[in-house]
């Protein structure tokens, strides 16, 4: 019974993660499909290039929520359902993978920064806040969303390891999920890394014609 509940929770988390809110919010608000302009990435940063800040903020919050909610639900009722840390970690990773490879959108998704942040906040609130603070610091100083995401991805597993015994107790399955998300984030930003090194990356706030991806 527990095995079926674990599989069901993971499948449901993946389905929730597959909701591409950049596309859905843009449709509801009468905006162009974010996959047709700018970086063509269905994420909050690209939606911001439409000039509609409200749509970008809403996309950001909903993308984070779809990462946070499945993990929070499983974590909150794990004991009652007989689920362990392995299921919790798998649910977080599934929600993240849903954003990267959404079943409802031909498996063509975004880079997963906001969804990863939501997952981390659900795993350990202080871990999520530390990673978010790193993103905000880098983005505010350098004005590159991609650079902020790359730095945050690198530091996330380090923060989790260093916090062991102080802010939280490290759980091996969660540590593996955090490391996997970080590696996937770096992989999804490979093109951004090349453009950053070449000085060709667009900064936060660039319009539809911007070249950042």
FIVO-446910 format. One record per residue: residue in three letters; x, y, z of N, C-alpha, C in turn; residue number from 1. Coordinates in steps of 0.1 Angstrom, whole numbers, plus 5000, padded with zeros to 4 digits. Each point is the difference from the previous one (the first is absolute). Layout:
{'ALA'; {X; Y; Z}; {X; Y; Z}; {X; Y; Z}; NUM},
...
end
This chain:
{'UNK'; {5008; 4988; 5000}; {4992; 5012; 5000}; {5009; 5013; 5000}; 1},
{'UNK'; {5010; 4999; 5008}; {5009; 5012; 5001}; {5007; 5002; 4987}; 2},
{'UNK'; {5004; 4989; 4993}; {5007; 5001; 4987}; {4991; 5007; 4990}; 3},
{'UNK'; {4987; 4997; 5000}; {4991; 5006; 4990}; {4997; 5015; 5004}; 4},
{'UNK'; {5000; 5003; 5013}; {4998; 5013; 5004}; {5012; 5009; 4996}; 5},
{'UNK'; {5012; 4994; 5001}; {5012; 5007; 4996}; {5000; 5003; 4985}; 6},
{'UNK'; {4997; 4990; 4993}; {5000; 5002; 4985}; {4989; 5010; 4996}; 7},
{'UNK'; {4989; 4999; 5007}; {4989; 5010; 4997}; {5004; 5014; 5003}; 8},
{'UNK'; {5007; 5002; 5011}; {5004; 5013; 5004}; {5010; 5006; 4990}; 9},
{'UNK'; {5009; 4991; 4996}; {5011; 5004; 4990}; {4993; 5004; 4987}; 10},
{'UNK'; {4991; 4992; 4995}; {4993; 5002; 4987}; {4992; 5013; 5001}; 11},
{'UNK'; {4993; 5002; 5011}; {4992; 5012; 5002}; {5009; 5013; 5000}; 12},
{'UNK'; {5011; 4999; 5007}; {5010; 5011; 5001}; {5005; 5004; 4986}; 13},
{'UNK'; {5003; 4989; 4992}; {5005; 5003; 4986}; {4989; 5007; 4992}; 14},
{'UNK'; {4987; 4995; 5002}; {4989; 5007; 4992}; {4998; 5014; 5004}; 15},
{'UNK'; {5001; 5003; 5013}; {4999; 5014; 5005}; {5012; 5008; 4994}; 16},
{'UNK'; {5012; 4994; 5001}; {5012; 5007; 4994}; {4999; 5003; 4985}; 17},
{'UNK'; {4992; 4992; 4993}; {4998; 5001; 4986}; {4991; 5012; 4996}; 18},
{'UNK'; {4994; 5006; 5009}; {4992; 5012; 4997}; {5009; 5012; 4997}; 19},
{'UNK'; {5001; 5004; 4988}; {5009; 5011; 4996}; {4993; 5013; 5002}; 20},
{'UNK'; {5002; 5006; 5011}; {4992; 5012; 5003}; {5004; 5012; 4992}; 21},
{'UNK'; {5012; 5000; 4995}; {5004; 5011; 4991}; {4991; 5000; 4988}; 22},
{'UNK'; {4997; 4989; 4994}; {4991; 4999; 4989}; {4985; 5002; 5004}; 23},
{'UNK'; {4996; 4994; 5011}; {4986; 5001; 5005}; {4997; 5015; 5004}; 24},
{'UNK'; {5009; 5006; 5008}; {4997; 5014; 5004}; {5000; 5009; 4988}; 25},
{'UNK'; {5009; 4998; 4991}; {5000; 5008; 4988}; {4987; 4999; 4992}; 26},
{'UNK'; {4995; 4988; 4999}; {4987; 4998; 4992}; {4989; 5007; 5007}; 27},
{'UNK'; {4999; 4998; 5013}; {4989; 5007; 5008}; {5001; 5015; 4999}; 28},
{'UNK'; {5012; 5005; 5000}; {5002; 5015; 5000}; {5001; 5006; 4986}; 29},
{'UNK'; {4997; 4991; 4990}; {5000; 5005; 4986}; {5014; 5004; 4995}; 30},
{'UNK'; {5011; 4994; 5005}; {5013; 5003; 4996}; {5005; 4990; 4989}; 31},
{'UNK'; {5011; 5003; 4993}; {5006; 4991; 4991}; {5005; 4988; 5007}; 32},
{'UNK'; {5000; 4989; 4994}; {5006; 4988; 5005}; {5015; 5002; 5003}; 33},
{'UNK'; {5005; 4998; 5012}; {5014; 5003; 5003}; {5010; 4991; 4992}; 34},
{'UNK'; {4995; 4989; 4994}; {5008; 4992; 4992}; {5003; 5005; 4986}; 35},
{'UNK'; {4994; 5012; 4997}; {5001; 5006; 4987}; {5009; 5013; 5000}; 36},
{'UNK'; {5005; 5004; 5011}; {5008; 5012; 5000}; {5011; 4999; 5010}; 37},
{'UNK'; {5009; 5010; 5000}; {5011; 5000; 5009}; {5009; 4988; 5000}; 38},
{'UNK'; {5001; 4994; 5011}; {5008; 4987; 5002}; {4991; 4988; 4995}; 39},
{'UNK'; {4987; 5002; 4999}; {4991; 4989; 4997}; {4999; 4990; 5011}; 40},
{'UNK'; {5004; 5004; 5012}; {5000; 4992; 5012}; {4987; 5003; 5008}; 41},
{'UNK'; {4992; 4990; 5003}; {4988; 5002; 5007}; {5002; 5002; 5015}; 42},
{'UNK'; {5005; 5012; 5003}; {5003; 5003; 5014}; {4997; 5015; 5003}; 43},
{'UNK'; {5001; 5003; 5013}; {4996; 5014; 5004}; {5009; 5010; 4994}; 44},
{'UNK'; {5013; 4997; 4999}; {5010; 5010; 4994}; {4996; 5004; 4986}; 45},
{'UNK'; {4996; 4990; 4992}; {4996; 5003; 4986}; {4987; 5006; 5000}; 46},
{'UNK'; {4991; 4997; 5008}; {4987; 5006; 5001}; {5001; 5015; 5003}; 47},
{'UNK'; {5010; 5003; 5008}; {5003; 5014; 5003}; {5004; 5008; 4988}; 48},
{'UNK'; {5005; 4994; 4990}; {5004; 5007; 4987}; {4987; 5004; 4992}; 49},
{'UNK'; {4989; 4995; 5004}; {4987; 5005; 4994}; {4997; 5014; 5004}; 50},
{'UNK'; {5006; 5004; 5011}; {4997; 5013; 5006}; {4989; 5000; 5010}; 51},
{'UNK'; {4995; 4988; 5003}; {4989; 4999; 5010}; {5006; 4994; 5013}; 52},
{'UNK'; {5003; 5009; 5009}; {5006; 4996; 5013}; {4991; 4991; 5008}; 53},
{'UNK'; {4987; 5003; 5000}; {4991; 4992; 5008}; {5000; 4986; 4995}; 54},
{'UNK'; {5000; 4997; 4987}; {5000; 4987; 4994}; {5013; 4993; 5004}; 55},
{'UNK'; {5011; 5007; 5000}; {5013; 4994; 5004}; {5000; 4996; 5015}; 56},
{'UNK'; {4995; 5008; 5008}; {4999; 4997; 5015}; {4991; 4989; 5002}; 57},
{'UNK'; {4989; 5000; 4994}; {4990; 4989; 5002}; {5006; 4986; 4995}; 58},
{'UNK'; {5007; 5001; 4989}; {5007; 4988; 4995}; {5010; 4995; 5009}; 59},
{'UNK'; {5008; 5009; 5006}; {5010; 4997; 5009}; {4994; 4993; 5013}; 60},
{'UNK'; {4990; 5006; 5005}; {4994; 4994; 5012}; {4993; 4987; 4998}; 61},
{'UNK'; {4993; 4998; 4989}; {4994; 4988; 4997}; {5010; 4989; 4997}; 62},
{'UNK'; {5010; 5003; 4993}; {5011; 4990; 4997}; {5006; 4995; 5013}; 63},
{'UNK'; {5002; 5010; 5009}; {5006; 4996; 5013}; {4990; 4992; 5008}; 64},
{'UNK'; {4987; 5004; 5000}; {4990; 4992; 5007}; {4999; 4986; 4996}; 65},
{'UNK'; {5001; 4997; 4987}; {4998; 4987; 4995}; {5012; 4991; 5004}; 66},
{'UNK'; {5011; 5006; 5004}; {5011; 4992; 5006}; {4999; 4998; 5014}; 67},
{'UNK'; {4995; 5010; 5007}; {4998; 5000; 5015}; {4989; 4991; 5004}; 68},
{'UNK'; {4988; 5001; 4994}; {4988; 4994; 5005}; {5001; 4985; 5001}; 69},
{'UNK'; {5004; 4992; 4989}; {5001; 4986; 5001}; {5009; 4995; 5012}; 70},
{'UNK'; {5011; 5007; 5001}; {5010; 4996; 5010}; {4994; 5003; 5014}; 71},
{'UNK'; {4994; 5011; 5002}; {4994; 5004; 5012}; {4989; 4990; 5004}; 72},
{'UNK'; {4991; 4996; 4991}; {4990; 4991; 5003}; {5005; 4987; 5004}; 73},
{'UNK'; {5010; 4994; 4993}; {5006; 4987; 5004}; {5007; 5001; 5013}; 74},
{'UNK'; {5008; 5011; 5002}; {5007; 5002; 5013}; {4990; 5002; 5012}; 75},
{'UNK'; {4989; 5006; 4997}; {4990; 5003; 5011}; {4993; 4987; 5004}; 76},
{'UNK'; {4997; 4991; 4991}; {4993; 4988; 5003}; {5008; 4987; 4998}; 77},
{'UNK'; {5013; 5002; 4999}; {5008; 4988; 4998}; {4999; 4989; 5010}; 78},
{'UNK'; {5000; 5004; 5013}; {4999; 4991; 5011}; {4986; 4992; 4999}; 79},
{'UNK'; {4990; 5008; 4998}; {4986; 4993; 5000}; {4999; 4991; 4988}; 80},
{'UNK'; {5007; 5003; 4989}; {4999; 4992; 4988}; {5010; 4989; 4999}; 81},
{'UNK'; {5010; 5000; 5010}; {5010; 4991; 5000}; {5011; 5002; 4989}; 82},
{'UNK'; {5002; 5013; 4996}; {5010; 5003; 4990}; {5012; 5005; 5006}; 83},
{'UNK'; {5012; 4997; 4994}; {5013; 5004; 5006}; {5006; 5011; 4992}; 84},
{'UNK'; {5013; 5003; 5004}; {5008; 5010; 4993}; {5002; 4998; 4985}; 85},
{'UNK'; {5001; 4987; 4997}; {5001; 4996; 4986}; {4989; 5005; 4991}; 86},
{'UNK'; {4988; 4999; 5005}; {4988; 5005; 4993}; {5000; 5015; 4999}; 87},
{'UNK'; {5003; 5006; 5011}; {5001; 5015; 5001}; {5010; 5005; 4989}; 88},
{'UNK'; {5011; 4994; 5000}; {5011; 5005; 4990}; {4995; 4997; 4986}; 89},
{'UNK'; {4994; 4989; 4998}; {4996; 4996; 4986}; {4988; 5009; 4995}; 90},
{'UNK'; {4992; 5004; 5010}; {4989; 5009; 4996}; {5005; 5014; 4996}; 91},
{'UNK'; {5010; 5005; 5008}; {5006; 5013; 4996}; {5007; 4999; 4987}; 92},
{'UNK'; {5007; 4990; 4997}; {5007; 4998; 4987}; {4990; 4999; 4989}; 93},
{'UNK'; {4989; 4993; 5002}; {4990; 4998; 4990}; {4993; 5013; 4996}; 94},
{'UNK'; {4997; 5008; 5010}; {4994; 5013; 4997}; {5009; 5009; 4992}; 95},
{'UNK'; {5013; 4999; 5003}; {5010; 5008; 4993}; {5002; 4995; 4985}; 96},
{'UNK'; {5000; 4986; 4999}; {5001; 4994; 4987}; {4988; 5003; 4991}; 97},
{'UNK'; {4988; 5001; 5007}; {4988; 5004; 4993}; {5001; 5013; 4993}; 98},
{'UNK'; {5007; 5010; 5007}; {5002; 5013; 4994}; {5009; 4999; 4988}; 99},
{'UNK'; {5011; 4993; 5002}; {5010; 4998; 4989}; {4994; 4993; 4988}; 100},
{'UNK'; {4992; 4989; 5003}; {4995; 4992; 4989}; {4985; 4998; 5002}; 101},
{'UNK'; {4992; 5010; 4998}; {4986; 4999; 5003}; {4992; 4991; 4990}; 102},
{'UNK'; {4993; 4991; 5006}; {4992; 4990; 4991}; {4989; 5007; 4993}; 103},
{'UNK'; {4995; 5011; 5005}; {4989; 5008; 4993}; {5005; 5009; 4989}; 104},
{'UNK'; {5013; 5002; 4999}; {5005; 5010; 4990}; {5012; 4993; 4992}; 105},
{'UNK'; {4997; 4988; 4996}; {5010; 4993; 4991}; {5014; 4999; 5006}; 106},
{'UNK'; {5000; 4999; 5013}; {5013; 4999; 5007}; {5010; 5011; 4998}; 107},
{'UNK'; {4995; 5011; 4996}; {5008; 5012; 4997}; {4998; 5011; 5011}; 108},
{'UNK'; {5008; 4999; 5010}; {4997; 5009; 5012}; {5011; 5010; 5002}; 109},
{'UNK'; {4999; 5007; 5012}; {5009; 5010; 5003}; {5013; 4995; 5007}; 110},
{'UNK'; {5007; 5009; 5007}; {5013; 4996; 5006}; {4998; 4996; 5014}; 111},
{'UNK'; {4989; 5003; 5007}; {4997; 4995; 5013}; {5005; 5007; 5012}; 112},
{'UNK'; {5004; 5013; 4998}; {5006; 5007; 5012}; {4989; 5002; 5010}; 113},
{'UNK'; {4989; 5006; 4997}; {4989; 5003; 5010}; {4995; 4987; 5006}; 114},
{'UNK'; {4998; 4990; 4992}; {4995; 4987; 5005}; {5010; 4994; 5009}; 115},
{'UNK'; {5012; 5000; 4997}; {5011; 4995; 5009}; {5000; 5008; 5013}; 116},
{'UNK'; {4998; 5013; 5000}; {4999; 5008; 5012}; {4989; 4996; 5009}; 117},
{'UNK'; {4988; 4997; 4993}; {4989; 4995; 5008}; {5002; 4987; 5007}; 118},
{'UNK'; {5007; 4991; 4992}; {5003; 4987; 5006}; {5009; 5001; 5012}; 119},
{'UNK'; {5011; 5009; 4999}; {5009; 5002; 5011}; {4993; 5006; 5012}; 120},
{'UNK'; {4991; 5009; 4997}; {4993; 5006; 5012}; {4992; 4990; 5007}; 121},
{'UNK'; {4994; 4990; 4993}; {4993; 4989; 5006}; {5008; 4990; 5007}; 122},
{'UNK'; {5012; 4997; 4994}; {5010; 4991; 5007}; {5004; 5006; 5013}; 123},
{'UNK'; {5005; 5012; 5000}; {5005; 5007; 5012}; {4998; 5015; 4997}; 124},
{'UNK'; {4991; 5007; 5007}; {4998; 5014; 4998}; {5012; 5008; 5000}; 125},
{'UNK'; {5009; 4998; 5010}; {5012; 5008; 5001}; {5010; 4998; 4988}; 126},
{'UNK'; {5000; 4987; 4995}; {5008; 4997; 4988}; {4995; 5008; 4988}; 127},
{'UNK'; {4987; 5000; 4998}; {4994; 5007; 4989}; {5002; 5015; 5001}; 128},
{'UNK'; {4999; 5005; 5012}; {5002; 5015; 5002}; {5015; 5003; 4997}; 129},
{'UNK'; {5009; 4992; 5004}; {5014; 5002; 4998}; {5004; 5000; 4985}; 130},
{'UNK'; {4994; 4991; 4993}; {5002; 4999; 4985}; {4994; 5012; 4993}; 131},
{'UNK'; {4987; 5004; 5005}; {4994; 5011; 4994}; {5008; 5013; 5003}; 132},
{'UNK'; {5005; 5001; 5011}; {5008; 5012; 5004}; {5012; 5001; 4991}; 133},
{'UNK'; {5006; 4989; 4997}; {5012; 4999; 4991}; {4996; 5005; 4986}; 134},
{'UNK'; {4988; 4995; 4995}; {4995; 5004; 4987}; {4998; 5015; 4999}; 135},
{'UNK'; {4993; 5005; 5010}; {4997; 5014; 5001}; {5012; 5009; 5000}; 136},
{'UNK'; {5010; 4996; 5008}; {5013; 5007; 5001}; {5007; 5001; 4987}; 137},
{'UNK'; {5001; 4989; 4993}; {5007; 5000; 4987}; {4992; 5007; 4989}; 138},
{'UNK'; {4987; 4997; 5000}; {4992; 5007; 4990}; {4999; 5015; 5002}; 139},
{'UNK'; {4999; 5004; 5012}; {5000; 5015; 5003}; {5013; 5007; 4997}; 140},
{'UNK'; {5011; 4993; 5002}; {5013; 5006; 4998}; {5005; 5000; 4985}; 141},
{'UNK'; {4998; 4988; 4994}; {5004; 4998; 4986}; {4990; 5002; 4989}; 142},
{'UNK'; {4987; 4999; 5004}; {4988; 5001; 4991}; {4999; 4989; 4990}; 143},
{'UNK'; {5006; 4989; 5003}; {4999; 4988; 4991}; {4992; 4989; 5008}; 144},
{'UNK'; {4988; 4997; 4995}; {4992; 4990; 5006}; {5007; 4986; 4999}; 145},
{'UNK'; {5006; 4997; 4989}; {5006; 4987; 4998}; {5012; 4999; 5009}; 146},
{'UNK'; {5008; 5010; 5002}; {5012; 4999; 5009}; {4995; 4998; 5014}; 147},
{'UNK'; {4989; 5006; 5004}; {4995; 4998; 5013}; {4995; 4986; 5002}; 148},
{'UNK'; {4994; 4994; 4990}; {4995; 4987; 5001}; {5012; 4990; 5001}; 149},
{'UNK'; {5010; 5002; 4992}; {5012; 4992; 5000}; {5007; 5000; 5014}; 150},
{'UNK'; {5002; 5011; 5005}; {5006; 5002; 5013}; {4991; 4993; 5011}; 151},
{'UNK'; {4987; 5002; 4999}; {4991; 4994; 5010}; {5001; 4984; 4999}; 152},
{'UNK'; {5000; 4995; 4987}; {5001; 4986; 4998}; {5013; 4994; 5006}; 153},
{'UNK'; {5011; 5007; 4999}; {5012; 4995; 5005}; {5000; 5000; 5015}; 154},
{'UNK'; {4994; 5010; 5006}; {5000; 5001; 5015}; {4990; 4992; 5007}; 155},
{'UNK'; {4989; 4996; 4993}; {4989; 4993; 5007}; {5005; 4987; 5007}; 156},
{'UNK'; {5007; 4991; 4993}; {5004; 4988; 5008}; {5011; 5003; 5010}; 157},
{'UNK'; {5008; 5010; 4998}; {5010; 5004; 5010}; {4993; 5006; 5013}; 158},
{'UNK'; {4990; 5008; 4998}; {4992; 5005; 5011}; {4994; 4989; 5008}; 159},
{'UNK'; {4994; 4990; 4993}; {4993; 4989; 5006}; {5010; 4992; 5008}; 160},
{'UNK'; {5012; 4997; 4995}; {5010; 4993; 5007}; {5005; 5007; 5012}; 161},
{'UNK'; {5003; 5013; 4999}; {5006; 5008; 5011}; {4990; 5002; 5011}; 162},
{'UNK'; {4987; 5000; 4997}; {4990; 5002; 5010}; {4997; 4988; 5009}; 163},
{'UNK'; {5006; 4989; 4997}; {4998; 4987; 5007}; {5003; 5002; 5015}; 164},
{'UNK'; {4990; 4997; 5008}; {5003; 5000; 5015}; {4998; 5014; 5006}; 165},
{'UNK'; {4998; 5010; 4991}; {4999; 5014; 5005}; {4986; 5005; 4997}; 166},
{'UNK'; {4997; 5001; 4987}; {4987; 5005; 4996}; {4990; 4988; 4997}; 167},
{'UNK'; {5005; 4989; 4997}; {4992; 4988; 4997}; {5009; 4988; 5001}; 168},
{'UNK'; {4994; 4988; 4999}; {5007; 4987; 4999}; {5000; 4996; 4985}; 169},
{'UNK'; {5011; 4998; 4994}; {5001; 4995; 4986}; {4994; 4987; 4999}; 170},
{'UNK'; {4991; 4998; 4990}; {4993; 4988; 4997}; {5006; 4995; 4986}; 171},
{'UNK'; {5007; 4989; 4999}; {5007; 4996; 4988}; {4991; 5000; 4987}; 172},
{'UNK'; {4987; 4995; 5001}; {4992; 5001; 4987}; {4998; 5015; 4996}; 173},
{'UNK'; {4998; 5008; 5010}; {4997; 5015; 4997}; {5013; 5006; 4994}; 174},
{'UNK'; {5012; 4996; 5006}; {5013; 5005; 4995}; {5002; 4996; 4985}; 175},
{'UNK'; {4996; 4988; 4997}; {5001; 4995; 4986}; {4991; 5008; 4991}; 176},
{'UNK'; {4988; 5003; 5005}; {4990; 5007; 4991}; {5005; 5015; 4998}; 177},
{'UNK'; {5006; 5006; 5011}; {5005; 5013; 4998}; {5012; 5001; 4991}; 178},
{'UNK'; {5009; 4990; 5001}; {5011; 4999; 4991}; {4996; 4998; 4985}; 179},
{'UNK'; {4990; 4991; 4998}; {4995; 4998; 4987}; {4993; 5012; 4994}; 180},
{'UNK'; {4993; 5007; 5007}; {4993; 5013; 4995}; {5011; 5010; 4997}; 181},
{'UNK'; {5010; 5001; 5008}; {5011; 5009; 4997}; {5007; 4997; 4987}; 182},
{'UNK'; {5003; 4987; 4998}; {5007; 4996; 4988}; {4991; 5002; 4988}; 183},
{'UNK'; {4987; 4997; 5001}; {4991; 5003; 4989}; {4999; 5015; 4997}; 184},
{'UNK'; {5000; 5008; 5010}; {4999; 5014; 4998}; {5012; 5005; 4992}; 185},
{'UNK'; {5012; 4995; 5004}; {5012; 5004; 4993}; {5000; 4995; 4985}; 186},
{'UNK'; {4995; 4988; 4998}; {4999; 4995; 4987}; {4990; 5009; 4991}; 187},
{'UNK'; {4989; 5004; 5006}; {4990; 5008; 4993}; {5005; 5014; 4997}; 188},
{'UNK'; {5010; 5004; 5008}; {5006; 5013; 4997}; {5014; 5000; 4993}; 189},
{'UNK'; {5002; 4989; 4993}; {5013; 4998; 4993}; {5002; 5011; 4990}; 190},
{'UNK'; {4989; 5003; 4992}; {5001; 5011; 4990}; {5002; 5013; 5006}; 191},
{'UNK'; {4994; 5003; 5012}; {5001; 5012; 5007}; {5015; 5002; 5005}; 192},
{'UNK'; {5006; 4989; 5004}; {5014; 5001; 5005}; {5009; 5004; 4988}; 193},
{'UNK'; {4997; 4995; 4988}; {5008; 5003; 4989}; {4998; 5015; 4996}; 194},
{'UNK'; {4988; 5005; 5001}; {4997; 5014; 4996}; {5006; 5009; 5011}; 195},
{'UNK'; {5000; 4996; 5013}; {5005; 5008; 5010}; {5015; 5002; 4998}; 196},
{'UNK'; {5007; 4989; 4996}; {5014; 5000; 4998}; {5004; 5009; 4988}; 197},
{'UNK'; {4990; 5000; 4990}; {5003; 5007; 4988}; {4995; 5015; 5001}; 198},
{'UNK'; {4994; 5003; 5011}; {4994; 5014; 5002}; {4988; 5003; 4992}; 199},
{'UNK'; {4992; 4989; 4997}; {4989; 5002; 4991}; {4986; 4998; 5007}; 200},
{'UNK'; {5001; 4998; 5013}; {4987; 4997; 5007}; {4993; 5013; 5003}; 201},
{'UNK'; {4986; 4999; 4998}; {4992; 5011; 5003}; {4997; 5002; 5015}; 202},
{'UNK'; {4998; 5012; 5004}; {4998; 5002; 5014}; {4985; 5000; 5003}; 203},
{'UNK'; {4997; 4999; 5013}; {4986; 5000; 5005}; {4993; 5013; 4995}; 204},
{'UNK'; {4988; 4998; 4994}; {4992; 5012; 4996}; {5001; 5002; 4985}; 205},
{'UNK'; {5009; 4993; 4993}; {5000; 5002; 4986}; {4987; 4996; 4993}; 206},
{'UNK'; {4997; 5006; 4989}; {4987; 4998; 4994}; {5000; 4988; 4991}; 207},
{'UNK'; {4989; 4998; 4992}; {4998; 4988; 4993}; {5011; 4996; 4991}; 208},
{'UNK'; {5007; 5010; 4994}; {5011; 4997; 4991}; {5012; 4996; 5007}; 209},
{'UNK'; {5001; 4999; 5013}; {5012; 4997; 5007}; {5004; 4986; 4997}; 210},
{'UNK'; {5013; 4998; 5001}; {5006; 4987; 4995}; {5002; 4990; 5011}; 211},
{'UNK'; {4998; 5003; 5013}; {5003; 4991; 5011}; {4990; 4988; 4998}; 212},
{'UNK'; {5006; 4988; 5003}; {4992; 4988; 5000}; {5002; 4992; 5012}; 213},
end
